[in-house]
Amino acid sequence: MIQFNQQQYDAEVAYRRDRIARDYRIAHDWESAARRAGGRVKALWSRESKLPKAVRRAPAH
């Protein structure tokens, strides 16, 4: 086990807290982007489903 003095311990705790906060921000940004993209896809899907079959886009293969 590594022994830390108080200053090293405080620095390590601060570093880990910063990393956790950074990871949380990144995850939150990804979730927000996915939610926004999902809303756009849902809106596009509902618009296209209301179009006549001849006007709808061909499915991607």
Buried (B, 14 or more C-beta within 10 A) or exposed (E): EEEEEEEEEEEEEEEEEEEEEEEEEEEEEEEEEEEEEEEEEEEEEEEEEEEEEEEEEEEEE
